Amino acid sequence: MISGSEQSPPTPTTGTATRRTLLTAGAATAATLLAGASSAQASDSTGSGTDTGVMTGLRALEEQHTARVGVFAHHLGTKKTVMHRADELFPMCSVFKTLAAAAVLRDLDRHGEVLYKVVHYTEADLVDGSDQTRAHLAEGMTVEQLADVAVRFSDNGAGNLILRELGGPTAVTRFARSLGDRVTRLDRWETELNSAEPDRITDTTSPRAIAGLYRKLVLGDVLRRPDRDRLTAWLLNNTTSAARFRAGLPATWTIADKTGSGDYGTANDVGIAWTEAGDPVVLAVLTTKPTLPDAPYDNQLVADTAELVAAAVG
């Protein structure tokens, strides 16, 4: 039995996700293969375990999109799990912002005084993708507002400003280590951290590692209940995944997630989804195109991957 906060989804304050009605030709073939699969358990990148229809589908998507796809998905009710390249490193990009916001809630704020502190900044503090913070340049923003727009809008200026409150990017690495994650690391600031070179180990995570962190933050007791509810509400109201998880997962699922994007066509989405029955599914999809430095973000790849995986575990 699922216990505690893992038992039922929180109530979202925005509309439910939309579902794609068509798969591309390659993904449609993969879905047909998936329908005949006898097991939802997929092997990892070492090739160990049972090679199933979902694995065949994921490999087909990689070939179709000239991409590397990493997946970790776990249904907490049925215990079904899908892993593909689950322990390989991928560029983290803006999925770090959830970790930074959580670190502020756990390590800096005690009685609300830090969240309510107004941070003043200048145009020189802002980078590309800072629309929310730029709109409040004159009056500044509270730490809570910065964390909110960093997660919900993926505002890069806000991401840097909360990193500054924490003491720099390596604070996210320390936060991950404090939760038992020896893989996830952040080394640079926005927007340099999104360069996503194939051989880079800085600013990276793995599907298994980042999924584990999000599970602990949203479904575990890392944060006090009010802070966990606050962080979850930000994720539920994410505005950046309409073409990713919210396009690929069933429309009846409730989704709390965070996206990330970078060079080499890097497109990520990580979070918790609750099925129509209220069962939580931990899901991380990390994608990149190591041979295509100027490739655009591939939202469709993330959506198609999410759809295949949801069919396998849901």
PASEBA-1860 file (N, C-alpha, C; in nm, 3 decimals):
! residues 314
1> MISGSEQS> 0.084/-0.120/0.000/0.000/0.000/0.000/0.087/0.124/0.000 ~ 0.046/0.224/-0.072/0.118/0.351/-0.075/0.077/0.430/0.047 ~ 0.176/0.489/0.114/0.146/0.558/0.239/0.178/0.705/0.229 ~ 0.127/0.780/0.328/0.161/0.922/0.342/0.121/1.003/0.222 ~ 0.207/1.099/0.187/0.177/1.190/0.077/0.180/1.121/-0.057 ~ 0.231/0.997/-0.063/0.237/0.925/-0.189/0.103/0.863/-0.226 ~ 0.003/0.870/-0.136/-0.120/0.797/-0.159/-0.211/0.863/-0.261 ~ -0.219/0.995/-0.262/-0.312/1.062/-0.352/-0.251/1.191/-0.401
9> PPTPTTGT> -0.293/1.237/-0.519/-0.233/1.359/-0.575/-0.287/1.483/-0.509 ~ -0.205/1.590/-0.502/-0.259/1.718/-0.460/-0.351/1.772/-0.565 ~ -0.432/1.869/-0.529/-0.525/1.928/-0.624/-0.456/2.037/-0.702 ~ -0.446/2.025/-0.835/-0.379/2.128/-0.914/-0.464/2.253/-0.918 ~ -0.399/2.367/-0.940/-0.472/2.493/-0.949/-0.477/2.546/-1.090 ~ -0.428/2.464/-1.185/-0.441/2.500/-1.325/-0.507/2.385/-1.397 ~ -0.531/2.401/-1.529/-0.599/2.299/-1.605/-0.518/2.172/-1.617 ~ -0.586/2.061/-1.650/-0.518/1.934/-1.665/-0.441/1.930/-1.794
17> ATRRTLLT> -0.354/1.830/-1.805/-0.267/1.819/-1.923/-0.348/1.781/-2.045 ~ -0.297/1.820/-2.164/-0.358/1.778/-2.289/-0.281/1.659/-2.343 ~ -0.349/1.577/-2.424/-0.286/1.457/-2.478/-0.273/1.466/-2.628 ~ -0.159/1.426/-2.681/-0.144/1.422/-2.825/-0.235/1.316/-2.884 ~ -0.284/1.339/-3.002/-0.372/1.243/-3.066/-0.302/1.157/-3.170 ~ -0.182/1.196/-3.209/-0.112/1.120/-3.312/0.032/1.096/-3.270 ~ 0.084/0.981/-3.304/0.227/0.953/-3.293/0.290/0.967/-3.430 ~ 0.416/1.000/-3.433/0.486/0.997/-3.560/0.499/0.853/-3.606
25> AGAATAAT> 0.535/0.833/-3.731/0.536/0.697/-3.786/0.625/0.603/-3.707 ~ 0.745/0.650/-3.672/0.836/0.564/-3.597/0.782/0.531/-3.461 ~ 0.725/0.629/-3.392/0.673/0.604/-3.258/0.549/0.517/-3.263 ~ 0.471/0.529/-3.370/0.352/0.443/-3.383/0.394/0.297/-3.393 ~ 0.500/0.271/-3.469/0.552/0.135/-3.477/0.597/0.087/-3.341 ~ 0.663/0.176/-3.268/0.710/0.139/-3.134/0.594/0.109/-3.043 ~ 0.485/0.184/-3.053/0.370/0.161/-2.968/0.309/0.025/-2.998 ~ 0.308/-0.015/-3.126/0.256/-0.146/-3.163/0.340/-0.256/-3.099
33> LLAGASSA> 0.470/-0.238/-3.100/0.558/-0.334/-3.035/0.530/-0.339/-2.886 ~ 0.507/-0.223/-2.827/0.482/-0.215/-2.683/0.358/-0.292/-2.645 ~ 0.255/-0.286/-2.729/0.128/-0.350/-2.695/0.144/-0.498/-2.672 ~ 0.243/-0.560/-2.736/0.263/-0.702/-2.720/0.367/-0.738/-2.617 ~ 0.418/-0.640/-2.546/0.523/-0.668/-2.449/0.466/-0.743/-2.329 ~ 0.541/-0.840/-2.277/0.494/-0.919/-2.164/0.537/-0.859/-2.032 ~ 0.626/-0.763/-2.034/0.677/-0.705/-1.911/0.700/-0.558/-1.929 ~ 0.678/-0.481/-1.822/0.702/-0.337/-1.827/0.844/-0.303/-1.784
41> QASDSTGS> 0.920/-0.402/-1.744/1.056/-0.378/-1.698/1.150/-0.374/-1.817 ~ 1.222/-0.264/-1.835/1.316/-0.252/-1.946/1.458/-0.257/-1.893 ~ 1.550/-0.297/-1.978/1.689/-0.303/-1.936/1.751/-0.165/-1.938 ~ 1.864/-0.151/-1.869/1.935/-0.024/-1.873/2.034/-0.024/-1.988 ~ 2.121/0.077/-1.991/2.210/0.095/-2.105/2.314/-0.016/-2.119 ~ 2.331/-0.097/-2.015/2.428/-0.206/-2.026/2.372/-0.322/-2.107 ~ 2.240/-0.318/-2.132/2.180/-0.426/-2.208/2.137/-0.542/-2.121 ~ 2.156/-0.531/-1.988/2.116/-0.641/-1.900/1.966/-0.641/-1.882
49> GTDTGVMT> 1.912/-0.753/-1.841/1.769/-0.763/-1.817/1.695/-0.804/-1.943 ~ 1.564/-0.795/-1.936/1.479/-0.840/-2.046/1.456/-0.727/-2.145 ~ 1.485/-0.752/-2.270/1.461/-0.652/-2.374/1.315/-0.661/-2.416 ~ 1.239/-0.557/-2.391/1.095/-0.561/-2.412/1.053/-0.465/-2.522 ~ 0.922/-0.464/-2.548/0.870/-0.375/-2.650/0.899/-0.230/-2.622 ~ 0.892/-0.190/-2.496/0.917/-0.049/-2.466/1.062/-0.013/-2.496 ~ 1.152/-0.106/-2.469/1.292/-0.080/-2.503/1.310/-0.065/-2.653 ~ 1.244/-0.152/-2.728/1.249/-0.142/-2.873/1.193/-0.009/-2.920
57> GLRALEEQ> 1.085/0.034/-2.856/1.026/0.163/-2.891/1.118/0.279/-2.861 ~ 1.186/0.275/-2.748/1.278/0.383/-2.712/1.396/0.389/-2.807 ~ 1.447/0.273/-2.844/1.558/0.271/-2.940/1.514/0.323/-3.076 ~ 1.389/0.293/-3.113/1.337/0.344/-3.240/1.327/0.496/-3.237 ~ 1.287/0.550/-3.123/1.279/0.696/-3.111/1.418/0.759/-3.118 ~ 1.516/0.694/-3.055/1.653/0.746/-3.063/1.700/0.751/-3.208 ~ 1.674/0.646/-3.281/1.717/0.642/-3.421/1.642/0.745/-3.504 ~ 1.512/0.753/-3.483/1.430/0.845/-3.560/1.471/0.990/-3.539
65> HTARVGVF> 1.509/1.025/-3.414/1.538/1.165/-3.380/1.689/1.193/-3.372 ~ 1.773/1.095/-3.406/1.919/1.110/-3.397/1.956/1.161/-3.257 ~ 1.906/1.092/-3.156/1.917/1.141/-3.020/1.959/1.029/-2.925 ~ 2.001/1.070/-2.808/2.021/0.979/-2.695/1.911/1.009/-2.594 ~ 1.840/0.906/-2.551/1.725/0.922/-2.463/1.751/0.846/-2.334 ~ 1.735/0.915/-2.222/1.748/0.852/-2.092/1.614/0.854/-2.020 ~ 1.578/0.740/-1.960/1.448/0.728/-1.895/1.462/0.657/-1.761 ~ 1.396/0.711/-1.662/1.368/0.635/-1.540/1.224/0.663/-1.503
73> AHHLGTKK> 1.143/0.558/-1.495/1.003/0.573/-1.457/0.967/0.462/-1.360 ~ 0.893/0.499/-1.255/0.856/0.400/-1.154/0.717/0.430/-1.103 ~ 0.628/0.332/-1.116/0.491/0.341/-1.066/0.491/0.289/-0.923 ~ 0.462/0.376/-0.828/0.475/0.337/-0.688/0.369/0.238/-0.644 ~ 0.259/0.229/-0.718/0.155/0.133/-0.683/0.186/-0.006/-0.733 ~ 0.209/-0.018/-0.863/0.232/-0.150/-0.924/0.378/-0.193/-0.915 ~ 0.467/-0.100/-0.885/0.612/-0.123/-0.880/0.672/-0.146/-1.019 ~ 0.595/-0.124/-1.124/0.651/-0.137/-1.258/0.753/-0.026/-1.282
81> TVMHRADE> 0.861/-0.063/-1.348/0.971/0.031/-1.370/1.019/0.021/-1.514 ~ 1.051/0.135/-1.573/1.116/0.139/-1.703/1.247/0.215/-1.688 ~ 1.356/0.155/-1.734/1.486/0.220/-1.731/1.552/0.207/-1.868 ~ 1.605/0.316/-1.917/1.682/0.315/-2.041/1.792/0.421/-2.027 ~ 1.916/0.378/-2.034/2.030/0.467/-2.008/2.011/0.538/-1.873 ~ 1.957/0.464/-1.777/1.915/0.525/-1.651/2.032/0.579/-1.569 ~ 2.151/0.526/-1.590/2.267/0.570/-1.512/2.372/0.642/-1.595 ~ 2.335/0.677/-1.717/2.424/0.758/-1.800/2.405/0.906/-1.767
89> LFPMCSVF> 2.510/0.985/-1.789/2.503/1.128/-1.762/2.438/1.203/-1.877 ~ 2.354/1.300/-1.841/2.289/1.389/-1.936/2.301/1.532/-1.884 ~ 2.302/1.631/-1.973/2.299/1.771/-1.926/2.175/1.794/-1.841 ~ 2.193/1.862/-1.727/2.081/1.883/-1.637/1.993/1.999/-1.681 ~ 2.056/2.109/-1.725/1.982/2.229/-1.766/1.889/2.275/-1.653 ~ 1.773/2.328/-1.688/1.692/2.398/-1.588/1.618/2.309/-1.489 ~ 1.631/2.177/-1.500/1.570/2.096/-1.395/1.639/2.119/-1.260 ~ 1.755/2.186/-1.261/1.821/2.219/-1.135/1.740/2.316/-1.051
97> KTLAAAAV> 1.653/2.394/-1.116/1.585/2.502/-1.045/1.493/2.450/-0.935 ~ 1.437/2.333/-0.954/1.358/2.271/-0.847/1.446/2.240/-0.727 ~ 1.566/2.190/-0.752/1.658/2.158/-0.644/1.701/2.284/-0.570 ~ 1.729/2.391/-0.647/1.771/2.516/-0.584/1.658/2.573/-0.498 ~ 1.536/2.570/-0.550/1.422/2.620/-0.473/1.403/2.538/-0.346 ~ 1.419/2.406/-0.357/1.405/2.320/-0.240/1.514/2.346/-0.139 ~ 1.636/2.373/-0.186/1.746/2.405/-0.094/1.718/2.533/-0.018 ~ 1.660/2.632/-0.085/1.621/2.754/-0.015/1.519/2.723/0.093
105> LRDLDRHG> 1.419/2.644/0.061/1.314/2.611/0.157/1.369/2.532/0.276 ~ 1.458/2.438/0.249/1.508/2.354/0.358/1.619/2.419/0.439 ~ 1.713/2.486/0.370/1.837/2.527/0.435/1.843/2.675/0.472 ~ 1.767/2.759/0.404/1.776/2.902/0.434/1.656/2.953/0.513 ~ 1.538/2.905/0.480/1.418/2.960/0.542/1.380/2.879/0.665 ~ 1.355/2.949/0.774/1.315/2.883/0.897/1.174/2.925/0.940 ~ 1.146/3.053/0.938/1.017/3.102/0.986/0.954/3.199/0.886 ~ 0.992/3.188/0.760/0.935/3.273/0.658/1.012/3.400/0.630
113> EVLYKVVH> 1.109/3.433/0.718/1.178/3.561/0.701/1.262/3.567/0.574 ~ 1.322/3.455/0.533/1.402/3.454/0.411/1.313/3.460/0.288 ~ 1.204/3.387/0.289/1.114/3.390/0.175/1.058/3.529/0.149 ~ 1.037/3.606/0.254/0.976/3.738/0.238/1.078/3.848/0.212 ~ 1.207/3.814/0.217/1.311/3.914/0.193/1.307/3.961/0.048 ~ 1.312/4.091/0.027/1.311/4.146/-0.108/1.454/4.151/-0.161 ~ 1.473/4.096/-0.279/1.604/4.097/-0.346/1.600/4.202/-0.456 ~ 1.692/4.297/-0.449/1.702/4.399/-0.554/1.817/4.361/-0.647
121> YTEADLVD> 1.800/4.385/-0.774/1.897/4.345/-0.874/1.894/4.447/-0.987 ~ 1.994/4.438/-1.075/2.004/4.532/-1.186/1.995/4.456/-1.318 ~ 1.988/4.530/-1.425/1.985/4.469/-1.558/2.107/4.382/-1.581 ~ 2.220/4.420/-1.521/2.343/4.342/-1.538/2.332/4.202/-1.476 ~ 2.238/4.184/-1.384/2.219/4.053/-1.321/2.134/3.960/-1.405 ~ 2.073/4.011/-1.510/1.979/3.932/-1.588/2.042/3.880/-1.716 ~ 1.997/3.764/-1.758/2.049/3.697/-1.877/1.931/3.666/-1.968 ~ 1.959/3.606/-2.082/1.850/3.565/-2.171/1.752/3.475/-2.095
129> GSDQTRAH> 1.625/3.489/-2.126/1.525/3.407/-2.060/1.491/3.455/-1.921 ~ 1.489/3.586/-1.901/1.461/3.644/-1.769/1.340/3.737/-1.774 ~ 1.237/3.698/-1.846/1.122/3.786/-1.866/1.052/3.822/-1.735 ~ 1.038/3.726/-1.646/0.966/3.752/-1.521/1.044/3.846/-1.430 ~ 1.172/3.821/-1.415/1.252/3.908/-1.329/1.270/4.046/-1.391 ~ 1.281/4.052/-1.522/1.295/4.182/-1.588/1.170/4.267/-1.568 ~ 1.055/4.205/-1.560/0.930/4.279/-1.540/0.923/4.343/-1.402 ~ 1.005/4.297/-1.308/1.003/4.350/-1.171/1.136/4.417/-1.134
137> LAEGMTVE> 1.205/4.464/-1.237/1.338/4.520/-1.216/1.334/4.640/-1.122 ~ 1.232/4.723/-1.132/1.227/4.846/-1.053/1.211/4.820/-0.904 ~ 1.123/4.726/-0.868/1.092/4.705/-0.727/1.158/4.582/-0.665 ~ 1.219/4.497/-0.749/1.277/4.375/-0.696/1.172/4.269/-0.671 ~ 1.215/4.153/-0.624/1.124/4.042/-0.595/1.165/3.976/-0.465 ~ 1.069/3.916/-0.396/1.103/3.841/-0.276/1.170/3.709/-0.316 ~ 1.237/3.648/-0.221/1.300/3.519/-0.247/1.194/3.416/-0.288 ~ 1.078/3.422/-0.223/0.972/3.329/-0.259/0.926/3.351/-0.402
145> QLADVAVR> 0.911/3.476/-0.443/0.871/3.504/-0.581/0.976/3.458/-0.680 ~ 1.103/3.475/-0.646/1.210/3.431/-0.734/1.208/3.279/-0.750 ~ 1.191/3.207/-0.639/1.185/3.061/-0.648/1.064/3.017/-0.729 ~ 0.954/3.085/-0.710/0.830/3.055/-0.782/0.850/3.067/-0.933 ~ 0.899/3.182/-0.979/0.912/3.201/-1.125/1.027/3.120/-1.183 ~ 1.125/3.086/-1.100/1.232/2.999/-1.148/1.177/2.861/-1.182 ~ 1.086/2.812/-1.099/1.029/2.679/-1.123/0.916/2.686/-1.226 ~ 0.820/2.777/-1.209/0.702/2.777/-1.295/0.730/2.828/-1.436
153> FSDNGAGN> 0.816/2.929/-1.447/0.844/2.989/-1.578/0.985/2.958/-1.627 ~ 1.063/2.887/-1.546/1.203/2.859/-1.576/1.281/2.988/-1.603 ~ 1.250/3.093/-1.528/1.316/3.222/-1.546/1.463/3.210/-1.508 ~ 1.552/3.241/-1.603/1.695/3.223/-1.580/1.753/3.325/-1.482 ~ 1.706/3.449/-1.490/1.752/3.548/-1.394/1.718/3.508/-1.252 ~ 1.595/3.459/-1.232/1.553/3.413/-1.100/1.637/3.293/-1.055 ~ 1.666/3.204/-1.150/1.750/3.090/-1.114/1.885/3.134/-1.063 ~ 1.948/3.230/-1.128/2.078/3.279/-1.083/2.067/3.352/-0.949
161> LILRELGG> 1.960/3.426/-0.929/1.946/3.502/-0.804/1.924/3.410/-0.685 ~ 1.850/3.300/-0.702/1.837/3.209/-0.588/1.966/3.128/-0.568 ~ 2.040/3.102/-0.677/2.172/3.043/-0.658/2.262/3.136/-0.579 ~ 2.252/3.266/-0.606/2.332/3.363/-0.532/2.295/3.361/-0.384 ~ 2.166/3.349/-0.353/2.124/3.339/-0.213/2.183/3.216/-0.145 ~ 2.199/3.109/-0.223/2.251/2.984/-0.168/2.403/2.982/-0.158 ~ 2.470/3.074/-0.226/2.615/3.078/-0.225/2.681/3.028/-0.353 ~ 2.601/3.003/-0.457/2.657/2.963/-0.585/2.608/2.827/-0.630
169> PTAVTRFA> 2.639/2.789/-0.754/2.590/2.663/-0.811/2.626/2.538/-0.732 ~ 2.744/2.535/-0.671/2.784/2.413/-0.601/2.696/2.385/-0.480 ~ 2.616/2.482/-0.437/2.521/2.456/-0.329/2.418/2.351/-0.372 ~ 2.385/2.347/-0.501/2.292/2.246/-0.551/2.357/2.108/-0.544 ~ 2.486/2.101/-0.576/2.558/1.974/-0.563/2.557/1.927/-0.418 ~ 2.585/2.018/-0.324/2.586/1.981/-0.183/2.447/1.934/-0.139 ~ 2.344/2.000/-0.189/2.208/1.962/-0.155/2.179/1.819/-0.204 ~ 2.219/1.790/-0.327/2.200/1.654/-0.380/2.275/1.552/-0.296
177> RSLGDRVT> 2.399/1.583/-0.259/2.477/1.490/-0.179/2.411/1.466/-0.043 ~ 2.351/1.568/0.013/2.286/1.554/0.144/2.167/1.460/0.138 ~ 2.114/1.438/0.017/2.001/1.347/-0.001/2.046/1.211/-0.054 ~ 2.177/1.186/-0.052/2.229/1.056/-0.092/2.258/1.040/-0.239 ~ 2.244/1.147/-0.317/2.271/1.145/-0.461/2.417/1.178/-0.484 ~ 2.494/1.082/-0.537/2.636/1.103/-0.564/2.662/1.138/-0.709 ~ 2.557/1.161/-0.787/2.572/1.181/-0.931/2.545/1.325/-0.973 ~ 2.432/1.379/-0.934/2.387/1.510/-0.978/2.484/1.619/-0.933
185> RLDRWETE> 2.519/1.710/-1.025/2.611/1.819/-0.988/2.579/1.942/-1.072 ~ 2.595/2.058/-1.009/2.582/2.185/-1.080/2.709/2.265/-1.056 ~ 2.766/2.317/-1.164/2.896/2.384/-1.157/2.894/2.526/-1.208 ~ 2.800/2.560/-1.295/2.800/2.691/-1.359/2.664/2.759/-1.340 ~ 2.658/2.883/-1.386/2.539/2.965/-1.376/2.462/2.961/-1.507 ~ 2.338/3.009/-1.503/2.265/3.035/-1.627/2.332/3.151/-1.701 ~ 2.347/3.139/-1.832/2.297/3.034/-1.917/2.409/2.937/-1.963 ~ 2.529/2.959/-1.910/2.643/2.877/-1.952/2.622/2.730/-1.921
193> LNSAEPDR> 2.547/2.699/-1.816/2.530/2.559/-1.775/2.455/2.476/-1.877 ~ 2.398/2.540/-1.979/2.320/2.469/-2.080/2.400/2.434/-2.206 ~ 2.532/2.447/-2.202/2.611/2.423/-2.323/2.606/2.277/-2.369 ~ 2.592/2.184/-2.276/2.553/2.045/-2.306/2.647/1.968/-2.398 ~ 2.778/1.999/-2.396/2.871/1.923/-2.479/2.866/1.774/-2.443 ~ 2.878/1.686/-2.541/2.862/1.542/-2.517/2.959/1.483/-2.415 ~ 3.080/1.538/-2.406/3.179/1.481/-2.315/3.185/1.553/-2.181 ~ 3.095/1.644/-2.156/3.098/1.723/-2.033/3.041/1.643/-1.917
201> ITDTTSPR> 3.108/1.650/-1.801/3.054/1.586/-1.682/3.000/1.688/-1.582 ~ 3.037/1.815/-1.600/2.982/1.918/-1.514/2.838/1.948/-1.554 ~ 2.760/1.995/-1.458/2.619/2.033/-1.482/2.540/1.917/-1.540 ~ 2.559/1.799/-1.483/2.493/1.679/-1.534/2.419/1.605/-1.423 ~ 2.335/1.514/-1.466/2.266/1.421/-1.377/2.238/1.295/-1.457 ~ 2.177/1.197/-1.396/2.130/1.078/-1.467/1.980/1.066/-1.445 ~ 1.910/0.994/-1.533/1.766/0.977/-1.513/1.731/0.918/-1.376 ~ 1.804/0.815/-1.333/1.775/0.754/-1.204/1.799/0.852/-1.090
209> AIAGLYRK> 1.910/0.926/-1.097/1.944/1.017/-0.988/1.844/1.131/-0.975 ~ 1.811/1.198/-1.086/1.723/1.314/-1.077/1.581/1.270/-1.042 ~ 1.538/1.154/-1.090/1.407/1.103/-1.052/1.401/1.077/-0.902 ~ 1.509/1.023/-0.847/1.513/0.998/-0.704/1.504/1.125/-0.621 ~ 1.570/1.231/-0.667/1.564/1.358/-0.596/1.422/1.416/-0.598 ~ 1.360/1.416/-0.715/1.224/1.471/-0.725/1.127/1.389/-0.640 ~ 1.146/1.258/-0.637/1.059/1.174/-0.552/1.072/1.214/-0.406 ~ 1.194/1.233/-0.360/1.215/1.270/-0.220/1.157/1.407/-0.188
217> LVLGDVLR> 1.167/1.500/-0.283/1.120/1.636/-0.258/0.968/1.646/-0.258 ~ 0.903/1.575/-0.349/0.757/1.588/-0.364/0.682/1.485/-0.281 ~ 0.737/1.364/-0.269/0.666/1.256/-0.202/0.726/1.217/-0.068 ~ 0.844/1.268/-0.038/0.912/1.230/0.085/0.900/1.336/0.193 ~ 0.988/1.325/0.292/0.984/1.416/0.406/1.108/1.504/0.416 ~ 1.173/1.527/0.302/1.290/1.616/0.301/1.250/1.757/0.347 ~ 1.135/1.803/0.300/1.086/1.935/0.335/0.973/1.924/0.436 ~ 0.960/2.026/0.519/0.843/2.035/0.607/0.718/2.041/0.521
225> RPDRDRLT> 0.607/1.994/0.574/0.486/1.983/0.493/0.448/2.115/0.423 ~ 0.449/2.230/0.491/0.413/2.354/0.419/0.507/2.384/0.303 ~ 0.637/2.356/0.322/0.733/2.381/0.215/0.717/2.281/0.101 ~ 0.689/2.156/0.137/0.666/2.055/0.033/0.543/2.091/-0.050 ~ 0.438/2.136/0.018/0.317/2.177/-0.053/0.344/2.296/-0.144 ~ 0.427/2.390/-0.096/0.459/2.509/-0.175/0.537/2.469/-0.302 ~ 0.638/2.385/-0.285/0.717/2.341/-0.400/0.631/2.261/-0.498 ~ 0.548/2.173/-0.445/0.461/2.094/-0.532/0.364/2.181/-0.610
233> AWLLNNTT> 0.312/2.284/-0.546/0.221/2.376/-0.615/0.292/2.445/-0.731 ~ 0.417/2.484/-0.712/0.493/2.546/-0.821/0.506/2.448/-0.937 ~ 0.536/2.322/-0.906/0.553/2.222/-1.011/0.420/2.190/-1.080 ~ 0.313/2.185/-1.004/0.182/2.161/-1.064/0.143/2.271/-1.160 ~ 0.189/2.392/-1.133/0.155/2.507/-1.216/0.264/2.542/-1.316 ~ 0.351/2.448/-1.345/0.457/2.468/-1.444/0.397/2.512/-1.578 ~ 0.456/2.614/-1.638/0.404/2.669/-1.765/0.484/2.624/-1.887 ~ 0.588/2.543/-1.869/0.682/2.518/-1.978/0.674/2.378/-2.039
241> SAARFRAG> 0.582/2.294/-1.993/0.584/2.156/-2.042/0.461/2.118/-2.123 ~ 0.391/2.216/-2.177/0.270/2.186/-2.255/0.299/2.095/-2.373 ~ 0.419/2.108/-2.432/0.454/2.027/-2.549/0.538/1.906/-2.511 ~ 0.561/1.884/-2.381/0.643/1.770/-2.337/0.556/1.673/-2.256 ~ 0.573/1.664/-2.124/0.495/1.569/-2.047/0.345/1.591/-2.065 ~ 0.304/1.716/-2.067/0.160/1.744/-2.072/0.100/1.714/-2.208 ~ 0.185/1.693/-2.307/0.138/1.648/-2.438/0.142/1.497/-2.450 ~ 0.232/1.431/-2.378/0.251/1.288/-2.395/0.181/1.201/-2.292
249> LPATWTIA> 0.164/1.251/-2.170/0.100/1.171/-2.066/-0.052/1.178/-2.079 ~ -0.122/1.080/-2.028/-0.269/1.081/-2.039/-0.331/1.207/-1.980 ~ -0.436/1.253/-2.042/-0.502/1.377/-2.000/-0.562/1.365/-1.861 ~ -0.587/1.243/-1.816/-0.647/1.223/-1.684/-0.544/1.222/-1.572 ~ -0.416/1.229/-1.606/-0.312/1.231/-1.504/-0.287/1.374/-1.456 ~ -0.253/1.388/-1.329/-0.213/1.516/-1.271/-0.060/1.521/-1.271 ~ -0.004/1.632/-1.318/0.140/1.638/-1.344/0.205/1.753/-1.268 ~ 0.311/1.721/-1.195/0.394/1.821/-1.128/0.536/1.802/-1.180
257> DKTGSGDY> 0.584/1.895/-1.265/0.709/1.868/-1.336/0.787/1.995/-1.361 ~ 0.910/1.974/-1.408/0.999/2.084/-1.444/1.077/2.044/-1.568 ~ 1.086/2.136/-1.663/1.160/2.111/-1.786/1.300/2.172/-1.780 ~ 1.381/2.136/-1.878/1.512/2.196/-1.898/1.549/2.185/-2.044 ~ 1.622/2.282/-2.096/1.660/2.282/-2.237/1.800/2.340/-2.253 ~ 1.871/2.290/-2.356/2.005/2.340/-2.380/2.050/2.316/-2.522 ~ 2.180/2.339/-2.546/2.237/2.313/-2.678/2.235/2.163/-2.708 ~ 2.276/2.128/-2.829/2.273/1.989/-2.875/2.132/1.931/-2.864
265> GTANDVGI> 2.032/2.014/-2.887/1.894/1.967/-2.886/1.848/1.912/-2.753 ~ 1.915/1.950/-2.645/1.881/1.895/-2.514/1.741/1.938/-2.470 ~ 1.660/1.839/-2.435/1.524/1.866/-2.388/1.492/1.766/-2.277 ~ 1.464/1.817/-2.158/1.439/1.734/-2.041/1.301/1.761/-1.984 ~ 1.249/1.664/-1.911/1.130/1.685/-1.828/1.137/1.584/-1.715 ~ 1.115/1.631/-1.593/1.126/1.547/-1.474/1.013/1.583/-1.379 ~ 0.955/1.484/-1.316/0.853/1.517/-1.217/0.780/1.396/-1.165 ~ 0.666/1.426/-1.101/0.576/1.325/-1.047/0.443/1.342/-1.119
273> AWTEAGDP> 0.384/1.230/-1.161/0.250/1.232/-1.220/0.163/1.136/-1.141 ~ 0.040/1.176/-1.120/-0.056/1.089/-1.051/-0.157/1.038/-1.154 ~ -0.177/0.907/-1.157/-0.272/0.848/-1.250/-0.414/0.886/-1.210 ~ -0.507/0.850/-1.295/-0.648/0.879/-1.266/-0.690/0.816/-1.134 ~ -0.629/0.702/-1.100/-0.660/0.634/-0.974/-0.589/0.696/-0.855 ~ -0.502/0.793/-0.881/-0.431/0.860/-0.772/-0.297/0.801/-0.737 ~ -0.249/0.705/-0.817/-0.118/0.644/-0.791/-0.007/0.731/-0.847 ~ 0.098/0.759/-0.768/0.208/0.840/-0.820/0.304/0.762/-0.908
281> VVLAVLTT> 0.350/0.828/-1.013/0.452/0.775/-1.103/0.567/0.875/-1.106 ~ 0.685/0.829/-1.070/0.804/0.912/-1.077/0.862/0.898/-1.217 ~ 0.889/1.010/-1.283/0.926/1.003/-1.424/1.034/1.106/-1.458 ~ 1.142/1.058/-1.520/1.247/1.145/-1.572/1.275/1.106/-1.716 ~ 1.267/1.203/-1.806/1.304/1.184/-1.947/1.408/1.290/-1.981 ~ 1.528/1.246/-2.013/1.638/1.335/-2.048/1.682/1.300/-2.190 ~ 1.691/1.400/-2.277/1.727/1.374/-2.417/1.831/1.475/-2.464 ~ 1.917/1.429/-2.552/2.016/1.518/-2.613/2.059/1.460/-2.746
289> KPTLPDAP> 2.119/1.544/-2.832/2.161/1.503/-2.965/2.311/1.531/-2.979 ~ 2.394/1.438/-2.934/2.538/1.465/-2.920/2.611/1.496/-3.049 ~ 2.554/1.465/-3.163/2.621/1.494/-3.291/2.567/1.621/-3.357 ~ 2.474/1.689/-3.293/2.406/1.804/-3.354/2.407/1.923/-3.259 ~ 2.518/1.997/-3.253/2.529/2.106/-3.156/2.425/2.216/-3.171 ~ 2.377/2.240/-3.293/2.282/2.348/-3.315/2.138/2.298/-3.329 ~ 2.114/2.174/-3.293/1.979/2.119/-3.307/1.882/2.192/-3.214 ~ 1.759/2.216/-3.259/1.659/2.277/-3.172/1.609/2.177/-3.068
297> YDNQLVAD> 1.544/2.230/-2.964/1.484/2.143/-2.863/1.381/2.053/-2.930 ~ 1.379/1.927/-2.892/1.288/1.831/-2.955/1.177/1.794/-2.857 ~ 1.076/1.880/-2.849/0.964/1.854/-2.760/0.892/1.725/-2.795 ~ 0.880/1.698/-2.925/0.807/1.579/-2.968/0.873/1.453/-2.917 ~ 1.005/1.451/-2.915/1.076/1.334/-2.865/1.042/1.308/-2.720 ~ 1.039/1.414/-2.639/1.004/1.398/-2.497/0.860/1.350/-2.483 ~ 0.770/1.410/-2.559/0.628/1.372/-2.551/0.608/1.226/-2.593 ~ 0.671/1.186/-2.703/0.656/1.047/-2.750/0.715/0.949/-2.650
305> TAELVAAA> 0.830/0.985/-2.591/0.891/0.900/-2.490/0.799/0.885/-2.369 ~ 0.744/0.996/-2.323/0.653/0.993/-2.208/0.532/0.907/-2.237 ~ 0.480/0.913/-2.359/0.362/0.834/-2.394/0.393/0.684/-2.393 ~ 0.506/0.646/-2.450/0.546/0.506/-2.448/0.563/0.456/-2.305 ~ 0.631/0.535/-2.224/0.660/0.492/-2.086/0.533/0.486/-2.003 ~ 0.444/0.583/-2.021/0.319/0.580/-1.946/0.238/0.456/-1.977 ~ 0.237/0.416/-2.104/0.166/0.294/-2.141/0.226/0.171/-2.076 ~ 0.357/0.174/-2.053/0.425/0.059/-1.994/0.404/0.050/-1.844
313> VG> 0.403/0.162/-1.774/0.395/0.157/-1.627/0.257/0.191/-1.574 ~ 0.174/0.257/-1.655/0.050/0.310/-1.601/-0.068/0.215/-1.610
END
